[in-house]
Amino acid sequence: MNHLFLGTIVGLALGFALAFGGLGQMLIVALFGGLGFAGARALAGDLDFSGYLRGLRSHR
């Protein structure tokens, strides 16, 4: 998917959330959108959290 198209869709979704729900609801939509994006990238293998998890385990 083209980055410009994806950015437009995300902007429209956040705009609708702001227009019909207010600032708090827009921030919730943005938060869960970001979490969903990160989760999808992790499942696709594009993100590697092993360095962060290894760092957390070594500090204990």
All heavy atoms as TSV, in Angstrom:
chain	resi	resn	atom	element	x	y	z
A	1	MET	N	N	0.843	-1.176	0.000
A	1	MET	CA	C	0.000	0.000	0.000
A	1	MET	C	C	0.887	1.237	0.000
A	1	MET	O	O	1.887	1.289	0.692
A	1	MET	CB	C	-0.907	-0.028	1.229
A	1	MET	CG	C	-1.891	1.107	1.271
A	1	MET	SD	S	-3.021	1.082	2.660
A	1	MET	CE	C	-3.963	-0.370	2.329
A	2	ASN	N	N	0.505	2.201	-0.766
A	2	ASN	CA	C	1.246	3.455	-0.891
A	2	ASN	C	C	1.213	4.215	0.434
A	2	ASN	O	O	0.184	4.296	1.100
A	2	ASN	CB	C	0.604	4.271	-2.006
A	2	ASN	CG	C	1.371	5.498	-2.346
A	2	ASN	OD1	O	2.361	5.817	-1.716
A	2	ASN	ND2	N	0.908	6.201	-3.355
A	3	HIS	N	N	2.347	4.789	0.823
A	3	HIS	CA	C	2.430	5.520	2.090
A	3	HIS	C	C	1.532	6.751	2.095
A	3	HIS	O	O	0.968	7.105	3.135
A	3	HIS	CB	C	3.875	5.931	2.375
A	3	HIS	CG	C	4.769	4.768	2.660
A	3	HIS	ND1	N	4.688	4.047	3.824
A	3	HIS	CD2	C	5.746	4.187	1.926
A	3	HIS	CE1	C	5.588	3.091	3.801
A	3	HIS	NE2	N	6.242	3.150	2.649
A	4	LEU	N	N	1.395	7.407	0.950
A	4	LEU	CA	C	0.532	8.581	0.865
A	4	LEU	C	C	-0.922	8.191	1.093
A	4	LEU	O	O	-1.652	8.862	1.827
A	4	LEU	CB	C	0.702	9.255	-0.491
A	4	LEU	CG	C	-0.128	10.510	-0.743
A	4	LEU	CD1	C	0.237	11.597	0.258
A	4	LEU	CD2	C	0.098	10.997	-2.159
A	5	PHE	N	N	-1.347	7.094	0.506
A	5	PHE	CA	C	-2.723	6.615	0.678
A	5	PHE	C	C	-2.963	6.204	2.130
A	5	PHE	O	O	-4.002	6.557	2.713
A	5	PHE	CB	C	-2.979	5.436	-0.263
A	5	PHE	CG	C	-4.367	4.873	-0.145
A	5	PHE	CD1	C	-5.452	5.576	-0.653
A	5	PHE	CD2	C	-4.581	3.657	0.462
A	5	PHE	CE1	C	-6.730	5.067	-0.553
A	5	PHE	CE2	C	-5.853	3.139	0.574
A	5	PHE	CZ	C	-6.938	3.843	0.060
A	6	LEU	N	N	-2.024	5.497	2.717
A	6	LEU	CA	C	-2.160	5.074	4.109
A	6	LEU	C	C	-2.209	6.277	5.046
A	6	LEU	O	O	-3.039	6.320	5.958
A	6	LEU	CB	C	-1.006	4.151	4.498
A	6	LEU	CG	C	-1.022	3.601	5.912
A	6	LEU	CD1	C	-2.244	2.744	6.137
A	6	LEU	CD2	C	0.240	2.805	6.174
A	7	GLY	N	N	-1.371	7.262	4.818
A	7	GLY	CA	C	-1.386	8.474	5.628
A	7	GLY	C	C	-2.701	9.229	5.504
A	7	GLY	O	O	-3.214	9.784	6.489
A	8	THR	N	N	-3.264	9.251	4.301
A	8	THR	CA	C	-4.553	9.907	4.092
A	8	THR	C	C	-5.663	9.198	4.850
A	8	THR	O	O	-6.488	9.838	5.507
A	8	THR	CB	C	-4.887	9.950	2.592
A	8	THR	OG1	O	-3.842	10.625	1.909
A	8	THR	CG2	C	-6.204	10.646	2.342
A	9	ILE	N	N	-5.673	7.876	4.817
A	9	ILE	CA	C	-6.701	7.100	5.521
A	9	ILE	C	C	-6.577	7.307	7.028
A	9	ILE	O	O	-7.578	7.497	7.726
A	9	ILE	CB	C	-6.597	5.603	5.152
A	9	ILE	CG1	C	-6.885	5.404	3.662
A	9	ILE	CG2	C	-7.530	4.762	5.997
A	9	ILE	CD1	C	-8.268	5.846	3.231
A	10	VAL	N	N	-5.366	7.262	7.542
A	10	VAL	CA	C	-5.155	7.472	8.985
A	10	VAL	C	C	-5.586	8.884	9.372
A	10	VAL	O	O	-6.248	9.083	10.395
A	10	VAL	CB	C	-3.687	7.211	9.369
A	10	VAL	CG1	C	-3.406	7.668	10.785
A	10	VAL	CG2	C	-3.369	5.732	9.221
A	11	GLY	N	N	-5.234	9.873	8.566
A	11	GLY	CA	C	-5.641	11.246	8.841
A	11	GLY	C	C	-7.147	11.424	8.839
A	11	GLY	O	O	-7.712	12.117	9.690
A	12	LEU	N	N	-7.818	10.782	7.897
A	12	LEU	CA	C	-9.278	10.855	7.861
A	12	LEU	C	C	-9.901	10.189	9.078
A	12	LEU	O	O	-10.852	10.716	9.667
A	12	LEU	CB	C	-9.802	10.193	6.586
A	12	LEU	CG	C	-9.651	10.998	5.312
A	12	LEU	CD1	C	-10.018	10.150	4.100
A	12	LEU	CD2	C	-10.518	12.235	5.365
A	13	ALA	N	N	-9.379	9.039	9.471
A	13	ALA	CA	C	-9.914	8.347	10.648
A	13	ALA	C	C	-9.732	9.188	11.907
A	13	ALA	O	O	-10.658	9.312	12.722
A	13	ALA	CB	C	-9.231	6.986	10.813
A	14	LEU	N	N	-8.566	9.785	12.073
A	14	LEU	CA	C	-8.334	10.637	13.234
A	14	LEU	C	C	-9.182	11.901	13.171
A	14	LEU	O	O	-9.668	12.390	14.194
A	14	LEU	CB	C	-6.853	10.988	13.343
A	14	LEU	CG	C	-5.937	9.827	13.710
A	14	LEU	CD1	C	-4.485	10.282	13.701
A	14	LEU	CD2	C	-6.295	9.235	15.050
A	15	GLY	N	N	-9.382	12.429	11.983
A	15	GLY	CA	C	-10.236	13.604	11.822
A	15	GLY	C	C	-11.677	13.313	12.197
A	15	GLY	O	O	-12.337	14.108	12.871
A	16	PHE	N	N	-12.189	12.160	11.782
A	16	PHE	CA	C	-13.546	11.773	12.163
A	16	PHE	C	C	-13.651	11.559	13.662
A	16	PHE	O	O	-14.640	11.950	14.285
A	16	PHE	CB	C	-13.990	10.511	11.420
A	16	PHE	CG	C	-14.471	10.766	10.020
A	16	PHE	CD1	C	-13.889	10.127	8.952
A	16	PHE	CD2	C	-15.511	11.652	9.780
A	16	PHE	CE1	C	-14.325	10.355	7.667
A	16	PHE	CE2	C	-15.962	11.892	8.492
A	16	PHE	CZ	C	-15.367	11.241	7.427
A	17	ALA	N	N	-12.651	10.936	14.246
A	17	ALA	CA	C	-12.671	10.719	15.691
A	17	ALA	C	C	-12.665	12.049	16.435
A	17	ALA	O	O	-13.366	12.210	17.437
A	17	ALA	CB	C	-11.473	9.863	16.115
A	18	LEU	N	N	-11.908	13.016	15.953
A	18	LEU	CA	C	-11.867	14.333	16.591
A	18	LEU	C	C	-13.179	15.082	16.388
A	18	LEU	O	O	-13.705	15.694	17.320
A	18	LEU	CB	C	-10.699	15.154	16.047
A	18	LEU	CG	C	-10.521	16.554	16.619
A	18	LEU	CD1	C	-10.260	16.479	18.122
A	18	LEU	CD2	C	-9.380	17.268	15.936
A	19	ALA	N	N	-13.726	15.008	15.183
A	19	ALA	CA	C	-14.941	15.756	14.876
A	19	ALA	C	C	-16.151	15.223	15.639
A	19	ALA	O	O	-16.986	15.995	16.109
A	19	ALA	CB	C	-15.216	15.709	13.370
A	20	PHE	N	N	-16.257	13.927	15.763
A	20	PHE	CA	C	-17.456	13.341	16.354
A	20	PHE	C	C	-17.267	12.898	17.796
A	20	PHE	O	O	-18.250	12.591	18.465
A	20	PHE	CB	C	-17.938	12.156	15.512
A	20	PHE	CG	C	-18.385	12.563	14.144
A	20	PHE	CD1	C	-17.676	12.168	13.032
A	20	PHE	CD2	C	-19.495	13.368	13.979
A	20	PHE	CE1	C	-18.088	12.550	11.764
A	20	PHE	CE2	C	-19.914	13.760	12.717
A	20	PHE	CZ	C	-19.204	13.354	11.607
A	21	GLY	N	N	-16.056	12.847	18.288
A	21	GLY	CA	C	-15.850	12.356	19.643
A	21	GLY	C	C	-15.101	13.310	20.548
A	21	GLY	O	O	-15.264	13.278	21.750
A	22	GLY	N	N	-14.282	14.148	19.994
A	22	GLY	CA	C	-13.498	15.055	20.812
A	22	GLY	C	C	-12.039	14.636	20.842
A	22	GLY	O	O	-11.622	13.633	20.259
A	23	LEU	N	N	-11.241	15.420	21.560
A	23	LEU	CA	C	-9.793	15.199	21.600
A	23	LEU	C	C	-9.434	13.891	22.291
A	23	LEU	O	O	-8.564	13.158	21.828
A	23	LEU	CB	C	-9.106	16.372	22.308
A	23	LEU	CG	C	-7.589	16.288	22.401
A	23	LEU	CD1	C	-6.977	16.317	21.010
A	23	LEU	CD2	C	-7.041	17.412	23.244
A	24	GLY	N	N	-10.089	13.572	23.381
A	24	GLY	CA	C	-9.781	12.341	24.115
A	24	GLY	C	C	-10.013	11.095	23.276
A	24	GLY	O	O	-9.176	10.187	23.237
A	25	GLN	N	N	-11.141	11.059	22.571
A	25	GLN	CA	C	-11.439	9.917	21.721
A	25	GLN	C	C	-10.482	9.831	20.540
A	25	GLN	O	O	-10.106	8.740	20.116
A	25	GLN	CB	C	-12.891	9.977	21.222
A	25	GLN	CG	C	-13.898	9.611	22.281
A	25	GLN	CD	C	-14.184	10.749	23.248
A	25	GLN	OE1	O	-13.731	11.871	23.045
A	25	GLN	NE2	N	-14.916	10.465	24.305
A	26	MET	N	N	-10.052	10.989	20.021
A	26	MET	CA	C	-9.087	10.976	18.927
A	26	MET	C	C	-7.760	10.387	19.385
A	26	MET	O	O	-7.130	9.606	18.675
A	26	MET	CB	C	-8.850	12.380	18.374
A	26	MET	CG	C	-7.949	12.363	17.150
A	26	MET	SD	S	-7.082	13.883	16.820
A	26	MET	CE	C	-6.008	14.036	18.195
A	27	LEU	N	N	-7.333	10.741	20.596
A	27	LEU	CA	C	-6.079	10.204	21.116
A	27	LEU	C	C	-6.174	8.699	21.360
A	27	LEU	O	O	-5.206	7.970	21.135
A	27	LEU	CB	C	-5.688	10.937	22.401
A	27	LEU	CG	C	-5.318	12.410	22.212
A	27	LEU	CD1	C	-5.066	13.068	23.561
A	27	LEU	CD2	C	-4.131	12.557	21.304
A	28	ILE	N	N	-7.342	8.230	21.802
A	28	ILE	CA	C	-7.542	6.793	21.988
A	28	ILE	C	C	-7.470	6.065	20.654
A	28	ILE	O	O	-6.829	5.020	20.528
A	28	ILE	CB	C	-8.878	6.521	22.707
A	28	ILE	CG1	C	-8.788	6.991	24.157
A	28	ILE	CG2	C	-9.256	5.044	22.637
A	28	ILE	CD1	C	-10.100	6.964	24.897
A	29	VAL	N	N	-8.107	6.634	19.619
A	29	VAL	CA	C	-8.048	6.035	18.279
A	29	VAL	C	C	-6.609	6.001	17.779
A	29	VAL	O	O	-6.148	4.992	17.224
A	29	VAL	CB	C	-8.964	6.804	17.299
A	29	VAL	CG1	C	-8.719	6.379	15.861
A	29	VAL	CG2	C	-10.419	6.602	17.662
A	30	ALA	N	N	-5.865	7.090	17.981
A	30	ALA	CA	C	-4.466	7.140	17.542
A	30	ALA	C	C	-3.616	6.121	18.295
A	30	ALA	O	O	-2.768	5.442	17.699
A	30	ALA	CB	C	-3.906	8.539	17.737
A	31	LEU	N	N	-3.838	5.979	19.602
A	31	LEU	CA	C	-3.085	5.015	20.400
A	31	LEU	C	C	-3.326	3.591	19.928
A	31	LEU	O	O	-2.379	2.838	19.678
A	31	LEU	CB	C	-3.457	5.151	21.876
A	31	LEU	CG	C	-2.873	4.083	22.806
A	31	LEU	CD1	C	-1.372	4.283	22.959
A	31	LEU	CD2	C	-3.561	4.108	24.136
A	32	PHE	N	N	-4.589	3.217	19.779
A	32	PHE	CA	C	-4.884	1.854	19.361
A	32	PHE	C	C	-4.503	1.610	17.905
A	32	PHE	O	O	-4.131	0.488	17.534
A	32	PHE	CB	C	-6.353	1.520	19.611
A	32	PHE	CG	C	-6.618	1.175	21.045
A	32	PHE	CD1	C	-7.199	2.089	21.894
A	32	PHE	CD2	C	-6.263	-0.063	21.544
A	32	PHE	CE1	C	-7.427	1.789	23.211
A	32	PHE	CE2	C	-6.484	-0.375	22.865
A	32	PHE	CZ	C	-7.071	0.536	23.712
A	33	GLY	N	N	-4.560	2.635	17.077
A	33	GLY	CA	C	-4.067	2.503	15.702
A	33	GLY	C	C	-2.579	2.226	15.670
A	33	GLY	O	O	-2.105	1.375	14.920
A	34	GLY	N	N	-1.828	2.935	16.500
A	34	GLY	CA	C	-0.382	2.695	16.584
A	34	GLY	C	C	-0.056	1.322	17.139
A	34	GLY	O	O	0.856	0.648	16.654
A	35	LEU	N	N	-0.800	0.897	18.153
A	35	LEU	CA	C	-0.585	-0.447	18.705
A	35	LEU	C	C	-0.906	-1.526	17.678
A	35	LEU	O	O	-0.186	-2.520	17.563
A	35	LEU	CB	C	-1.431	-0.647	19.961
A	35	LEU	CG	C	-0.999	0.128	21.194
A	35	LEU	CD1	C	-2.025	-0.049	22.310
A	35	LEU	CD2	C	0.373	-0.308	21.651
A	36	GLY	N	N	-1.983	-1.328	16.939
A	36	GLY	CA	C	-2.334	-2.285	15.891
A	36	GLY	C	C	-1.301	-2.342	14.792
A	36	GLY	O	O	-0.944	-3.413	14.292
A	37	PHE	N	N	-0.780	-1.176	14.416
A	37	PHE	CA	C	0.255	-1.110	13.385
A	37	PHE	C	C	1.521	-1.826	13.843
A	37	PHE	O	O	2.106	-2.623	13.114
A	37	PHE	CB	C	0.552	0.352	13.046
A	37	PHE	CG	C	1.635	0.528	12.030
A	37	PHE	CD1	C	1.382	0.283	10.700
A	37	PHE	CD2	C	2.900	0.952	12.403
A	37	PHE	CE1	C	2.377	0.448	9.753
A	37	PHE	CE2	C	3.899	1.116	11.474
A	37	PHE	CZ	C	3.643	0.867	10.141
A	38	ALA	N	N	1.936	-1.552	15.086
A	38	ALA	CA	C	3.146	-2.194	15.615
A	38	ALA	C	C	2.948	-3.700	15.749
A	38	ALA	O	O	3.852	-4.480	15.439
A	38	ALA	CB	C	3.516	-1.592	16.967
A	39	GLY	N	N	1.764	-4.117	16.178
A	39	GLY	CA	C	1.494	-5.547	16.289
A	39	GLY	C	C	1.507	-6.246	14.944
A	39	GLY	O	O	2.032	-7.353	14.800
A	40	ALA	N	N	0.923	-5.606	13.935
A	40	ALA	CA	C	0.918	-6.184	12.592
A	40	ALA	C	C	2.333	-6.276	12.029
A	40	ALA	O	O	2.685	-7.280	11.394
A	40	ALA	CB	C	0.033	-5.347	11.667
A	41	ARG	N	N	3.147	-5.249	12.268
A	41	ARG	CA	C	4.537	-5.299	11.787
A	41	ARG	C	C	5.324	-6.394	12.505
A	41	ARG	O	O	6.153	-7.069	11.896
A	41	ARG	CB	C	5.226	-3.949	11.999
A	41	ARG	CG	C	4.656	-2.775	11.239
A	41	ARG	CD	C	4.977	-2.795	9.764
A	41	ARG	NE	N	6.375	-2.787	9.479
A	41	ARG	CZ	C	7.041	-1.785	8.924
A	41	ARG	NH1	N	6.405	-0.683	8.614
A	41	ARG	NH2	N	8.316	-1.891	8.686
A	42	ALA	N	N	5.060	-6.570	13.808
A	42	ALA	CA	C	5.755	-7.610	14.564
A	42	ALA	C	C	5.345	-9.001	14.070
A	42	ALA	O	O	6.195	-9.884	13.921
A	42	ALA	CB	C	5.466	-7.470	16.052
A	43	LEU	N	N	4.066	-9.200	13.794
A	43	LEU	CA	C	3.605	-10.497	13.294
A	43	LEU	C	C	4.134	-10.776	11.894
A	43	LEU	O	O	4.371	-11.934	11.542
A	43	LEU	CB	C	2.080	-10.552	13.298
A	43	LEU	CG	C	1.435	-10.651	14.670
A	43	LEU	CD1	C	-0.082	-10.584	14.539
A	43	LEU	CD2	C	1.840	-11.938	15.370
A	44	ALA	N	N	4.326	-9.741	11.106
A	44	ALA	CA	C	4.860	-9.906	9.758
A	44	ALA	C	C	6.367	-10.146	9.773
A	44	ALA	O	O	6.951	-10.498	8.762
A	44	ALA	CB	C	4.543	-8.680	8.913
A	45	GLY	N	N	7.001	-9.941	10.934
A	45	GLY	CA	C	8.435	-10.161	11.037
A	45	GLY	C	C	9.262	-8.932	10.731
A	45	GLY	O	O	10.480	-9.028	10.592
A	46	ASP	N	N	8.627	-7.774	10.603
A	46	ASP	CA	C	9.353	-6.548	10.280
A	46	ASP	C	C	9.955	-5.888	11.515
A	46	ASP	O	O	10.850	-5.064	11.392
A	46	ASP	CB	C	8.433	-5.553	9.586
A	46	ASP	CG	C	8.011	-6.032	8.209
A	46	ASP	OD1	O	8.739	-6.859	7.622
A	46	ASP	OD2	O	6.965	-5.584	7.731
A	47	LEU	N	N	9.448	-6.203	12.691
A	47	LEU	CA	C	9.967	-5.641	13.938
A	47	LEU	C	C	10.575	-6.761	14.771
A	47	LEU	O	O	10.038	-7.861	14.834
A	47	LEU	CB	C	8.859	-4.959	14.742
A	47	LEU	CG	C	8.250	-3.709	14.143
A	47	LEU	CD1	C	7.139	-3.200	15.036
A	47	LEU	CD2	C	9.290	-2.630	13.971
A	48	ASP	N	N	11.660	-6.462	15.425
A	48	ASP	CA	C	12.326	-7.442	16.274
A	48	ASP	C	C	12.492	-6.842	17.665
A	48	ASP	O	O	13.246	-5.889	17.856
A	48	ASP	CB	C	13.680	-7.819	15.685
A	48	ASP	CG	C	14.384	-8.899	16.471
A	48	ASP	OD1	O	13.702	-9.639	17.201
A	48	ASP	OD2	O	15.618	-9.000	16.339
A	49	PHE	N	N	11.754	-7.387	18.617
A	49	PHE	CA	C	11.798	-6.878	19.979
A	49	PHE	C	C	12.761	-7.658	20.870
A	49	PHE	O	O	12.813	-7.414	22.061
A	49	PHE	CB	C	10.398	-6.938	20.615
A	49	PHE	CG	C	9.413	-6.027	19.951
A	49	PHE	CD1	C	8.342	-6.551	19.244
A	49	PHE	CD2	C	9.553	-4.661	20.023
A	49	PHE	CE1	C	7.424	-5.721	18.638
A	49	PHE	CE2	C	8.642	-3.821	19.410
A	49	PHE	CZ	C	7.578	-4.356	18.718
A	50	SER	N	N	13.513	-8.583	20.310
A	50	SER	CA	C	14.369	-9.441	21.132
A	50	SER	C	C	15.451	-8.627	21.852
A	50	SER	O	O	15.821	-8.956	22.974
A	50	SER	CB	C	15.001	-10.538	20.286
A	50	SER	OG	O	15.831	-9.981	19.280
A	51	GLY	N	N	15.970	-7.576	21.232
A	51	GLY	CA	C	16.979	-6.744	21.886
A	51	GLY	C	C	16.425	-6.042	23.109
A	51	GLY	O	O	17.087	-5.957	24.147
A	52	TYR	N	N	15.199	-5.569	23.009
A	52	TYR	CA	C	14.563	-4.903	24.149
A	52	TYR	C	C	14.243	-5.904	25.254
A	52	TYR	O	O	14.431	-5.622	26.431
A	52	TYR	CB	C	13.287	-4.193	23.722
A	52	TYR	CG	C	13.531	-3.084	22.740
A	52	TYR	CD1	C	13.105	-3.175	21.427
A	52	TYR	CD2	C	14.203	-1.932	23.131
A	52	TYR	CE1	C	13.331	-2.163	20.521
A	52	TYR	CE2	C	14.441	-0.904	22.236
A	52	TYR	CZ	C	14.001	-1.034	20.940
A	52	TYR	OH	O	14.227	-0.031	20.052
A	53	LEU	N	N	13.747	-7.074	24.858
A	53	LEU	CA	C	13.398	-8.082	25.863
A	53	LEU	C	C	14.639	-8.630	26.544
A	53	LEU	O	O	14.632	-8.874	27.744
A	53	LEU	CB	C	12.596	-9.209	25.211
A	53	LEU	CG	C	11.229	-8.806	24.664
A	53	LEU	CD1	C	10.585	-9.975	23.945
A	53	LEU	CD2	C	10.339	-8.274	25.754
A	54	ARG	N	N	15.706	-8.822	25.800
A	54	ARG	CA	C	16.958	-9.304	26.375
A	54	ARG	C	C	17.512	-8.274	27.356
A	54	ARG	O	O	17.999	-8.619	28.423
A	54	ARG	CB	C	17.966	-9.599	25.268
A	54	ARG	CG	C	19.242	-10.206	25.760
A	54	ARG	CD	C	20.198	-10.614	24.636
A	54	ARG	NE	N	20.181	-9.688	23.495
A	54	ARG	CZ	C	19.776	-10.028	22.261
A	54	ARG	NH1	N	19.329	-11.238	22.013
A	54	ARG	NH2	N	19.799	-9.154	21.291
A	55	GLY	N	N	17.405	-6.982	27.019
A	55	GLY	CA	C	17.871	-5.923	27.900
A	55	GLY	C	C	17.077	-5.853	29.186
A	55	GLY	O	O	17.622	-5.605	30.266
A	56	LEU	N	N	15.772	-6.112	29.098
A	56	LEU	CA	C	14.943	-6.105	30.302
A	56	LEU	C	C	15.287	-7.274	31.215
A	56	LEU	O	O	15.291	-7.148	32.441
A	56	LEU	CB	C	13.462	-6.162	29.923
A	56	LEU	CG	C	12.887	-4.897	29.282
A	56	LEU	CD1	C	11.456	-5.148	28.861
A	56	LEU	CD2	C	12.953	-3.737	30.248
A	57	ARG	N	N	15.574	-8.412	30.643
A	57	ARG	CA	C	15.890	-9.592	31.448
A	57	ARG	C	C	17.256	-9.480	32.116
A	57	ARG	O	O	17.445	-9.995	33.201
A	57	ARG	CB	C	15.861	-10.847	30.564
A	57	ARG	CG	C	14.483	-11.204	30.121
A	57	ARG	CD	C	14.488	-12.496	29.338
A	57	ARG	NE	N	13.212	-12.672	28.679
A	57	ARG	CZ	C	13.041	-13.071	27.455
A	57	ARG	NH1	N	14.102	-13.368	26.708
A	57	ARG	NH2	N	11.856	-13.193	26.943
A	58	SER	N	N	18.203	-8.801	31.491
A	58	SER	CA	C	19.538	-8.727	32.064
A	58	SER	C	C	19.634	-7.775	33.242
A	58	SER	O	O	20.555	-7.843	34.025
A	58	SER	CB	C	20.545	-8.311	30.983
A	58	SER	OG	O	20.280	-6.992	30.545
A	59	HIS	N	N	18.671	-6.851	33.392
A	59	HIS	CA	C	18.707	-5.892	34.488
A	59	HIS	C	C	18.157	-6.459	35.784
A	59	HIS	O	O	18.242	-5.821	36.805
A	59	HIS	CB	C	17.924	-4.633	34.104
A	59	HIS	CG	C	18.599	-3.832	33.037
A	59	HIS	ND1	N	19.801	-3.212	33.240
A	59	HIS	CD2	C	18.243	-3.562	31.773
A	59	HIS	CE1	C	20.160	-2.593	32.135
A	59	HIS	NE2	N	19.229	-2.797	31.222
A	60	ARG	N	N	17.575	-7.618	35.741
A	60	ARG	CA	C	16.981	-8.188	36.959
A	60	ARG	C	C	17.988	-8.839	37.824
A	60	ARG	O	O	18.989	-9.264	37.641
A	60	ARG	CB	C	15.911	-9.218	36.595
A	60	ARG	CG	C	14.711	-8.540	36.004
A	60	ARG	CD	C	13.665	-9.579	35.753
A	60	ARG	NE	N	12.512	-8.917	35.178
A	60	ARG	CZ	C	11.406	-9.512	34.921
A	60	ARG	NH1	N	11.253	-10.788	35.171
A	60	ARG	NH2	N	10.406	-8.866	34.398
